[in-house]
Amino acid sequence: MTAPTLASTVHAATTYAPARSRAHGPTAALWHAVELHRPPAEVDGACELTVCGSLARVAVDEQWPTVARDVCPSCVVLTS
C-alpha cells in the first residue's frame, strides 16, 4: 500500500506545498507556500495558513517552488 502523493518540495527537513490565494480588494491572487504538518491526504485542496500568514487553497497537483510569475515574495524568502 502506498501513501497518497502530493507534489511538494522538501527543504531543510520541511515539506512545502504551493497554495493559491484569492484576490482580495486591490491585491492580486498569488501563489504561496504552505508548510505541511499533516499527511497529504488531509490537505487535499483545503485552505491552509501559508508561511507568510495568508490563507490559501493548497494545489495538490503543483510543486513548490512554483515557476509562476505571480508568487508571494515573502513566501519565497521564508522558504529559501
Residue pairs with C-beta under 8 A, 6 or more apart in sequence:
3 39
3 40
3 41
4 39
4 40
4 41
4 44
5 40
6 17
6 36
6 40
6 43
6 60
7 17
7 18
7 60
7 61
7 62
7 63
8 15
8 16
8 17
8 36
8 40
8 63
8 64
9 15
9 16
9 63
9 64
9 65
9 79
10 16
11 79
11 80
14 35
14 79
15 35
15 36
16 33
16 34
16 35
16 36
16 51
16 64
16 79
17 33
17 34
17 36
17 40
17 43
17 58
17 59
17 60
17 62
17 64
18 31
18 32
18 33
18 34
18 58
18 59
18 62
18 63
18 64
18 65
18 66
19 31
19 32
19 33
19 34
19 47
19 48
19 50
19 56
19 57
19 58
19 59
20 29
20 30
20 31
20 32
20 56
20 57
20 59
21 29
21 30
21 31
21 32
21 50
21 54
21 55
21 56
21 57
21 72
22 29
22 56
22 57
23 29
28 70
29 70
30 54
30 56
30 70
30 71
30 72
31 62
31 66
31 68
31 70
31 71
31 72
31 75
32 50
32 51
32 52
32 54
32 56
32 71
32 72
32 75
33 50
33 51
33 52
33 64
33 65
33 72
33 75
33 76
33 78
33 79
34 43
34 48
34 49
34 50
34 51
34 56
34 58
35 51
36 43
40 60
43 58
43 60
44 58
44 60
45 57
45 58
45 59
45 60
46 57
46 58
47 55
47 56
47 57
47 58
48 55
48 56
48 57
48 58
49 55
50 56
50 72
50 75
51 74
51 75
51 78
51 79
52 72
52 74
52 75
52 78
54 72
64 79
65 71
65 76
65 79
